[in-house]
Amino acid sequence: MPAFSLPLSGIFSELAVETAEGVPATRLLIGGRWREASDAKTFDVRSPIDGSVIARAASATIDDAVSAVQAARSSQGAIREMPAIQRVGVMEKAARLLEENGELVARAIQLEAGKPTRDALSEARATVERLRLVLQDARKISGEYLPGDWAPDTIGKMALVTHEPVGVIAAISPFNYPMYIGAATREMRRREWAR
């Protein structure tokens, strides 16, 4: 049994399976289903605390990455068509699940990133708050009406501006705030575009 182990309960119960050595083997989430890498390969995840193996992670192949992108693209239309109140409900559920499982998430952050317990718990709480702020932003998303009488060629015309998701993106985030960065991406992207 390893000195340190990742929790496999709560929200992590479907993420991984326990191996004979007592080390969890994580799976990939593609198209809403947890699955092994297509070639069944894994790699050891070592904790910076003491170098021990805390998990065996599925080693995604190029085919797995393509499948993930295709699954994300195929669900894009359904998400776009989802009423705003349902999208808000999804975000509320995410914040609630993270809050209920904050200690488990903090333990995973602590083991994988080597953060002290206090900092890992702080990141989990900050991520819950960030999700709640995103909820407030989501309720404010609306379009704009632009009258056309600002230029002679557009008198009697108007424009409606709507906001649409950017689409499917891939990101490799830094290790120092693994949970928070994903939740804050929208805000970070907005700042980047403002430069």
PASEBA-1860 file (N, C-alpha, C; in nm, 3 decimals):
! residues 195
1> MPAFSLPL> 0.085/-0.119/0.000/0.000/0.000/0.000/0.089/0.124/0.000 ~ 0.060/0.223/-0.088/0.143/0.344/-0.093/0.128/0.427/0.034 ~ 0.232/0.505/0.064/0.230/0.593/0.181/0.119/0.697/0.169 ~ 0.101/0.748/0.051/-0.005/0.845/0.025/-0.095/0.787/-0.083 ~ -0.225/0.809/-0.072/-0.313/0.758/-0.177/-0.422/0.859/-0.207 ~ -0.460/0.862/-0.332/-0.568/0.950/-0.373/-0.701/0.889/-0.329 ~ -0.796/0.973/-0.290/-0.926/0.922/-0.249/-1.006/0.872/-0.370 ~ -1.077/0.763/-0.354/-1.159/0.709/-0.462/-1.307/0.712/-0.427
9> SGIFSELA> -1.347/0.796/-0.334/-1.486/0.806/-0.295/-1.546/0.935/-0.349 ~ -1.672/0.957/-0.320/-1.738/1.081/-0.361/-1.731/1.102/-0.511 ~ -1.693/1.222/-0.550/-1.691/1.255/-0.692/-1.582/1.181/-0.768 ~ -1.489/1.118/-0.698/-1.383/1.043/-0.764/-1.419/0.896/-0.785 ~ -1.536/0.854/-0.743/-1.569/0.712/-0.746/-1.569/0.653/-0.888 ~ -1.599/0.732/-0.989/-1.600/0.681/-1.127/-1.471/0.712/-1.201 ~ -1.391/0.802/-1.146/-1.268/0.845/-1.211/-1.165/0.734/-1.224 ~ -1.158/0.649/-1.124/-1.049/0.551/-1.121/-1.097/0.418/-1.066
17> VETAEGVP> -1.016/0.317/-1.089/-1.038/0.185/-1.031/-0.914/0.150/-0.949 ~ -0.934/0.077/-0.843/-0.823/0.038/-0.756/-0.745/-0.076/-0.822 ~ -0.613/-0.066/-0.823/-0.528/-0.173/-0.876/-0.492/-0.268/-0.763 ~ -0.433/-0.381/-0.800/-0.392/-0.481/-0.701/-0.291/-0.422/-0.602 ~ -0.210/-0.325/-0.647/-0.110/-0.263/-0.559/-0.170/-0.158/-0.468 ~ -0.301/-0.133/-0.480/-0.364/-0.031/-0.397/-0.348/0.109/-0.451 ~ -0.304/0.122/-0.576/-0.287/0.252/-0.640/-0.403/0.270/-0.740 ~ -0.473/0.381/-0.736/-0.582/0.400/-0.831/-0.530/0.415/-0.974
25> ATRLLIGG> -0.604/0.357/-1.068/-0.576/0.374/-1.210/-0.686/0.462/-1.268 ~ -0.648/0.584/-1.308/-0.747/0.680/-1.357/-0.788/0.648/-1.500 ~ -0.905/0.698/-1.535/-0.958/0.677/-1.669/-0.979/0.813/-1.737 ~ -1.012/0.808/-1.863/-1.038/0.929/-1.942/-1.188/0.953/-1.948 ~ -1.229/1.078/-1.943/-1.370/1.114/-1.959/-1.387/1.167/-2.101 ~ -1.450/1.088/-2.185/-1.471/1.125/-2.326/-1.618/1.103/-2.360 ~ -1.683/1.206/-2.407/-1.823/1.194/-2.446/-1.914/1.156/-2.330 ~ -1.878/1.201/-2.208/-1.961/1.173/-2.092/-1.944/1.035/-2.033
33> RWREASDA> -1.845/0.958/-2.083/-1.822/0.822/-2.029/-1.677/0.808/-1.987 ~ -1.656/0.740/-1.875/-1.521/0.711/-1.828/-1.472/0.587/-1.901 ~ -1.348/0.594/-1.952/-1.293/0.478/-2.023/-1.141/0.475/-2.015 ~ -1.088/0.359/-2.042/-0.943/0.341/-2.044/-0.887/0.407/-2.171 ~ -0.758/0.428/-2.176/-0.694/0.475/-2.299/-0.714/0.367/-2.406 ~ -0.723/0.408/-2.531/-0.753/0.312/-2.637/-0.648/0.203/-2.649 ~ -0.525/0.230/-2.608/-0.422/0.126/-2.611/-0.396/0.068/-2.472 ~ -0.479/0.107/-2.374/-0.473/0.058/-2.236/-0.343/0.095/-2.163
41> KTFDVRSP> -0.263/0.186/-2.217/-0.139/0.224/-2.151/-0.166/0.326/-2.040 ~ -0.079/0.324/-1.939/-0.087/0.418/-1.829/0.053/0.470/-1.799 ~ 0.059/0.572/-1.716/0.188/0.621/-1.666/0.173/0.650/-1.518 ~ 0.283/0.640/-1.446/0.282/0.663/-1.303/0.273/0.812/-1.273 ~ 0.188/0.846/-1.176/0.178/0.982/-1.125/0.248/0.981/-0.990 ~ 0.354/1.058/-0.978/0.433/1.061/-0.854/0.405/1.190/-0.777 ~ 0.391/1.175/-0.649/0.368/1.290/-0.563/0.500/1.363/-0.541 ~ 0.501/1.497/-0.553/0.622/1.572/-0.522/0.654/1.570/-0.372
49> IDGSVIAR> 0.561/1.522/-0.291/0.585/1.517/-0.146/0.700/1.422/-0.115 ~ 0.693/1.300/-0.172/0.797/1.201/-0.143/0.835/1.115/-0.263 ~ 0.780/1.147/-0.380/0.813/1.071/-0.501/0.737/0.941/-0.514 ~ 0.647/0.911/-0.421/0.573/0.784/-0.430/0.470/0.789/-0.541 ~ 0.438/0.673/-0.595/0.335/0.662/-0.699/0.200/0.673/-0.630 ~ 0.123/0.776/-0.667/-0.009/0.796/-0.606/-0.122/0.753/-0.698 ~ -0.090/0.733/-0.826/-0.192/0.689/-0.922/-0.122/0.641/-1.049 ~ -0.198/0.569/-1.128/-0.156/0.535/-1.264/-0.260/0.601/-1.354
57> AASATIDD> -0.216/0.695/-1.434/-0.308/0.771/-1.518/-0.316/0.711/-1.657 ~ -0.434/0.710/-1.713/-0.453/0.664/-1.851/-0.370/0.752/-1.942 ~ -0.293/0.692/-2.029/-0.207/0.765/-2.122/-0.281/0.780/-2.255 ~ -0.347/0.893/-2.269/-0.430/0.916/-2.388/-0.346/0.912/-2.515 ~ -0.401/0.849/-2.617/-0.337/0.843/-2.748/-0.390/0.957/-2.835 ~ -0.333/0.972/-2.951/-0.385/1.073/-3.046/-0.529/1.039/-3.081 ~ -0.562/0.910/-3.097/-0.700/0.870/-3.125/-0.794/0.911/-3.011 ~ -0.746/0.897/-2.886/-0.828/0.939/-2.772/-0.852/1.089/-2.776
65> AVSAVQAA> -0.748/1.166/-2.809/-0.761/1.312/-2.817/-0.859/1.350/-2.927 ~ -0.848/1.284/-3.042/-0.941/1.311/-3.153/-1.083/1.277/-3.110 ~ -1.101/1.164/-3.042/-1.234/1.126/-2.993/-1.290/1.230/-2.897 ~ -1.204/1.282/-2.809/-1.248/1.382/-2.712/-1.292/1.511/-2.783 ~ -1.214/1.554/-2.882/-1.250/1.675/-2.956/-1.380/1.653/-3.034 ~ -1.393/1.537/-3.099/-1.516/1.508/-3.174/-1.637/1.504/-3.081 ~ -1.621/1.443/-2.963/-1.732/1.438/-2.867/-1.770/1.578/-2.821 ~ -1.670/1.660/-2.795/-1.698/1.798/-2.752/-1.766/1.876/-2.863
73> RSSQGAIR> -1.719/1.860/-2.985/-1.782/1.931/-3.098/-1.925/1.884/-3.121 ~ -1.948/1.753/-3.107/-2.083/1.701/-3.133/-2.182/1.747/-3.026 ~ -2.135/1.777/-2.906/-2.226/1.824/-2.802/-2.241/1.976/-2.802 ~ -2.163/2.043/-2.883/-2.165/2.190/-2.886/-2.304/2.244/-2.919 ~ -2.369/2.186/-3.018/-2.502/2.232/-3.057/-2.604/2.214/-2.946 ~ -2.598/2.100/-2.877/-2.691/2.074/-2.768/-2.672/2.175/-2.656 ~ -2.548/2.209/-2.627/-2.522/2.307/-2.522/-2.570/2.444/-2.565 ~ -2.546/2.479/-2.691/-2.590/2.609/-2.742/-2.743/2.620/-2.734
81> EMPAIQRV> -2.812/2.510/-2.760/-2.959/2.511/-2.759/-3.017/2.499/-2.618 ~ -2.934/2.463/-2.521/-2.982/2.447/-2.384/-3.026/2.583/-2.330 ~ -3.146/2.591/-2.275/-3.190/2.718/-2.218/-3.093/2.766/-2.110 ~ -3.078/2.895/-2.099/-2.984/2.954/-2.003/-3.010/2.905/-1.862 ~ -3.135/2.888/-1.825/-3.166/2.844/-1.689/-3.110/2.704/-1.663 ~ -3.108/2.619/-1.765/-3.050/2.486/-1.749/-2.897/2.494/-1.738 ~ -2.834/2.580/-1.816/-2.689/2.596/-1.805/-2.651/2.648/-1.667 ~ -2.731/2.740/-1.614/-2.708/2.790/-1.479/-2.722/2.675/-1.379
89> GVMEKAAR> -2.819/2.588/-1.401/-2.837/2.472/-1.314/-2.716/2.380/-1.314 ~ -2.654/2.362/-1.430/-2.533/2.280/-1.440/-2.421/2.342/-1.358 ~ -2.404/2.473/-1.369/-2.299/2.541/-1.293/-2.328/2.535/-1.142 ~ -2.455/2.551/-1.104/-2.491/2.542/-0.963/-2.459/2.403/-0.908 ~ -2.489/2.301/-0.987/-2.460/2.164/-0.944/-2.309/2.142/-0.930 ~ -2.232/2.195/-1.025/-2.085/2.182/-1.017/-2.033/2.247/-0.890 ~ -2.081/2.367/-0.859/-2.036/2.437/-0.738/-2.076/2.358/-0.613 ~ -2.198/2.305/-0.611/-2.245/2.229/-0.496/-2.163/2.101/-0.477
97> LLEENGEL> -2.139/2.027/-0.587/-2.060/1.903/-0.577/-1.918/1.931/-0.529 ~ -1.860/2.038/-0.580/-1.725/2.073/-0.537/-1.723/2.112/-0.390 ~ -1.824/2.186/-0.348/-1.830/2.226/-0.208/-1.849/2.103/-0.117 ~ -1.936/2.011/-0.157/-1.960/1.890/-0.078/-1.838/1.800/-0.072 ~ -1.756/1.802/-0.176/-1.640/1.714/-0.185/-1.509/1.791/-0.173 ~ -1.514/1.909/-0.112/-1.396/1.995/-0.104/-1.275/1.929/-0.041 ~ -1.296/1.851/0.065/-1.183/1.786/0.130/-1.119/1.680/0.042 ~ -1.202/1.605/-0.032/-1.148/1.505/-0.125/-1.068/1.571/-0.236
105> VARAIQLE> -1.124/1.679/-0.291/-1.054/1.752/-0.397/-0.924/1.811/-0.344 ~ -0.930/1.867/-0.225/-0.809/1.926/-0.165/-0.703/1.818/-0.145 ~ -0.743/1.700/-0.103/-0.647/1.590/-0.084/-0.580/1.554/-0.217 ~ -0.659/1.548/-0.324/-0.602/1.518/-0.456/-0.505/1.627/-0.499 ~ -0.542/1.753/-0.479/-0.453/1.865/-0.513/-0.325/1.856/-0.431 ~ -0.341/1.828/-0.303/-0.226/1.819/-0.214/-0.129/1.711/-0.261 ~ -0.180/1.594/-0.293/-0.093/1.484/-0.332/-0.031/1.505/-0.469 ~ -0.109/1.558/-0.563/-0.056/1.573/-0.699/0.034/1.694/-0.715
113> AGKPTRDA> -0.001/1.805/-0.650/0.077/1.928/-0.667/0.174/1.954/-0.553 ~ 0.161/1.879/-0.444/0.249/1.899/-0.330/0.214/2.018/-0.244 ~ 0.090/2.067/-0.255/0.049/2.183/-0.175/0.025/2.144/-0.031 ~ 0.052/2.236/0.061/0.013/2.211/0.200/-0.140/2.199/0.209 ~ -0.188/2.127/0.308/-0.331/2.104/0.324/-0.410/2.235/0.323 ~ -0.362/2.334/0.398/-0.432/2.463/0.406/-0.448/2.526/0.269 ~ -0.343/2.525/0.188/-0.348/2.586/0.055/-0.438/2.507/-0.040 ~ -0.435/2.374/-0.029/-0.521/2.291/-0.114/-0.669/2.314/-0.080
121> LSEARATV> -0.700/2.323/0.049/-0.838/2.353/0.090/-0.879/2.492/0.043 ~ -0.788/2.586/0.052/-0.815/2.723/0.007/-0.845/2.726/-0.142 ~ -0.769/2.648/-0.220/-0.795/2.644/-0.365/-0.932/2.584/-0.395 ~ -0.968/2.478/-0.325/-1.100/2.417/-0.346/-1.210/2.518/-0.314 ~ -1.197/2.589/-0.202/-1.298/2.690/-0.165/-1.302/2.806/-0.266 ~ -1.184/2.850/-0.310/-1.177/2.960/-0.407/-1.243/2.919/-0.538 ~ -1.229/2.793/-0.575/-1.290/2.745/-0.700/-1.442/2.744/-0.688 ~ -1.494/2.704/-0.572/-1.639/2.710/-0.549/-1.687/2.853/-0.565
129> ERLRLVLQ> -1.616/2.947/-0.504/-1.656/3.088/-0.514/-1.646/3.139/-0.657 ~ -1.542/3.096/-0.730/-1.527/3.137/-0.870/-1.645/3.086/-0.953 ~ -1.686/2.961/-0.928/-1.802/2.906/-1.000/-1.928/2.987/-0.968 ~ -1.941/3.030/-0.844/-2.058/3.113/-0.809/-2.053/3.249/-0.878 ~ -1.933/3.304/-0.893/-1.921/3.431/-0.966/-1.952/3.411/-1.114 ~ -1.910/3.297/-1.169/-1.942/3.266/-1.309/-2.094/3.258/-1.325 ~ -2.161/3.201/-1.226/-2.307/3.195/-1.229/-2.367/3.333/-1.239 ~ -2.314/3.426/-1.161/-2.365/3.563/-1.167/-2.339/3.623/-1.305
137> DARKISGE> -2.220/3.598/-1.360/-2.190/3.646/-1.495/-2.284/3.585/-1.598 ~ -2.312/3.456/-1.584/-2.398/3.387/-1.681/-2.537/3.448/-1.684 ~ -2.584/3.493/-1.569/-2.717/3.554/-1.564/-2.718/3.693/-1.629 ~ -2.602/3.752/-1.646/-2.593/3.886/-1.705/-2.565/3.884/-1.855 ~ -2.536/3.766/-1.909/-2.503/3.760/-2.051/-2.627/3.795/-2.132 ~ -2.612/3.894/-2.212/-2.722/3.934/-2.300/-2.661/3.994/-2.425 ~ -2.745/4.024/-2.518/-2.697/4.085/-2.641/-2.700/4.236/-2.631 ~ -2.671/4.299/-2.741/-2.673/4.445/-2.747/-2.755/4.489/-2.868
145> YLPGDWAP> -2.825/4.598/-2.853/-2.896/4.660/-2.963/-2.815/4.782/-3.004 ~ -2.779/4.788/-3.130/-2.701/4.902/-3.180/-2.783/4.975/-3.286 ~ -2.825/5.098/-3.257/-2.902/5.174/-3.357/-2.812/5.209/-3.476 ~ -2.870/5.212/-3.591/-2.792/5.236/-3.712/-2.779/5.381/-3.750 ~ -2.831/5.472/-3.670/-2.829/5.612/-3.711/-2.699/5.682/-3.673 ~ -2.592/5.607/-3.655/-2.462/5.666/-3.625/-2.382/5.696/-3.751 ~ -2.428/5.644/-3.863/-2.359/5.669/-3.990/-2.465/5.685/-4.098 ~ -2.440/5.769/-4.197/-2.541/5.795/-4.300/-2.586/5.668/-4.373
153> DTIGKMAL> -2.496/5.572/-4.394/-2.532/5.450/-4.468/-2.619/5.354/-4.389 ~ -2.628/5.373/-4.257/-2.704/5.276/-4.176/-2.827/5.338/-4.110 ~ -2.866/5.458/-4.150/-2.987/5.521/-4.095/-3.106/5.432/-4.130 ~ -3.190/5.407/-4.029/-3.307/5.321/-4.049/-3.276/5.173/-4.031 ~ -3.152/5.142/-4.000/-3.112/5.002/-3.977/-3.068/4.987/-3.832 ~ -3.053/4.863/-3.793/-3.004/4.836/-3.659/-2.930/4.704/-3.660 ~ -2.855/4.681/-3.552/-2.781/4.556/-3.540/-2.808/4.496/-3.402 ~ -2.816/4.364/-3.398/-2.826/4.292/-3.271/-2.697/4.212/-3.255
161> VTHEPVGV> -2.632/4.228/-3.142/-2.508/4.158/-3.113/-2.540/4.050/-3.010 ~ -2.507/3.927/-3.042/-2.528/3.818/-2.946/-2.392/3.760/-2.906 ~ -2.389/3.697/-2.791/-2.267/3.635/-2.742/-2.278/3.484/-2.756 ~ -2.180/3.424/-2.821/-2.178/3.280/-2.842/-2.050/3.222/-2.784 ~ -2.053/3.097/-2.740/-1.930/3.035/-2.690/-1.823/3.032/-2.799 ~ -1.698/3.039/-2.756/-1.586/3.033/-2.850/-1.586/2.902/-2.925 ~ -1.620/2.795/-2.856/-1.620/2.662/-2.916/-1.528/2.569/-2.840 ~ -1.489/2.465/-2.906/-1.405/2.363/-2.842/-1.262/2.416/-2.832
169> IAAISPFN> -1.206/2.407/-2.713/-1.067/2.448/-2.692/-0.993/2.337/-2.619 ~ -0.864/2.338/-2.629/-0.780/2.248/-2.550/-0.681/2.336/-2.476 ~ -0.650/2.296/-2.354/-0.557/2.376/-2.274/-0.474/2.286/-2.185 ~ -0.351/2.322/-2.169/-0.265/2.259/-2.071/-0.237/2.368/-1.969 ~ -0.288/2.348/-1.849/-0.275/2.454/-1.749/-0.157/2.427/-1.658 ~ -0.105/2.531/-1.595/0.006/2.513/-1.500/-0.038/2.428/-1.381 ~ 0.057/2.372/-1.312/0.029/2.282/-1.201/-0.010/2.354/-1.073 ~ 0.024/2.483/-1.060/0.015/2.547/-0.929/-0.128/2.571/-0.880
177> YPMYIGAA> -0.225/2.586/-0.968/-0.365/2.600/-0.929/-0.449/2.512/-1.022 ~ -0.438/2.381/-1.011/-0.499/2.291/-1.109/-0.651/2.298/-1.116 ~ -0.718/2.323/-1.006/-0.863/2.329/-1.006/-0.911/2.469/-1.040 ~ -0.851/2.569/-0.981/-0.899/2.706/-0.995/-0.884/2.759/-1.138 ~ -0.774/2.727/-1.202/-0.748/2.784/-1.335/-0.858/2.747/-1.435 ~ -0.903/2.622/-1.430/-1.012/2.581/-1.520/-1.140/2.659/-1.495 ~ -1.169/2.687/-1.369/-1.290/2.761/-1.335/-1.278/2.909/-1.371 ~ -1.157/2.961/-1.373/-1.136/3.104/-1.398/-1.101/3.133/-1.543
185> TREMRRRE> -1.103/3.034/-1.629/-1.057/3.051/-1.767/-1.133/3.161/-1.841 ~ -1.264/3.168/-1.823/-1.342/3.270/-1.893/-1.293/3.409/-1.858 ~ -1.272/3.433/-1.731/-1.225/3.564/-1.686/-1.085/3.592/-1.738 ~ -0.999/3.491/-1.735/-0.862/3.509/-1.781/-0.861/3.539/-1.931 ~ -0.947/3.469/-2.005/-0.952/3.491/-2.149/-1.000/3.633/-2.178 ~ -1.097/3.680/-2.100/-1.149/3.815/-2.121/-1.036/3.917/-2.101 ~ -0.955/3.897/-1.997/-0.844/3.989/-1.973/-0.742/3.983/-2.087 ~ -0.716/3.864/-2.136/-0.619/3.847/-2.244/-0.666/3.923/-2.369
193> WAR> -0.796/3.913/-2.400/-0.847/3.982/-2.519/-0.847/4.132/-2.501 ~ -0.854/4.177/-2.378/-0.860/4.321/-2.354/-0.726/4.391/-2.375 ~ -0.619/4.315/-2.383/-0.487/4.376/-2.397/-0.464/4.437/-2.532
END
